[in-house]
Amino acid sequence: MSTGVAPPTTAYSPPPGPRRMTTEELLALPDDGVERWLINGELREKPMTVRHRFHSSVMVCVSTVLKNWRDQQPEPRGVVYCGEAGVRLHRNPDTTVGVDVTYVPPKCGDRSDRRIDNRRGCTVSGCGDLVPQRHTGRDQ
């Protein structure tokens, strides 16, 4: 005989996904010739790209244009970084990438929000308003 009450059900819990990595954990990895970055907390790796003179020339040109522009701006001014600057674009989950050239405006927090790690270079937290990056099929 039915009482008209449905039996209790258990809620579905999807299996746990891959563990998310933080920027701090990324920076603790060895500097072993592997290019690493985080996209939504997921570690991405590839062999280190060999830079060449044309790449270096473009970095100098873009950096110079940005620095000259920055120098014409009123105080407070942002900062131009060059040469595989680490930029954390998002937190929880972290998205942290190495970029060739970036401009970080002063509105992205005070200097205490920008942590310099002497062993691994510069990591800028907050935002990079301009992060030019060329991608080819080989770079991805």
Secondary structure, 3 states (H helix, E strand, C coil): CCCCCCCCCCCCCCCCCCCCCCHHHHHHCCCCCEEEEEECCEEEEEECCCCCHHHHHHHHHHHHHHHHHHHCCCCCCCEEEEEEEEEEEECCCCEEEEEEEEEECCCCCCHHHEEEECCCEEEEECCCCECCCCCCCCCC
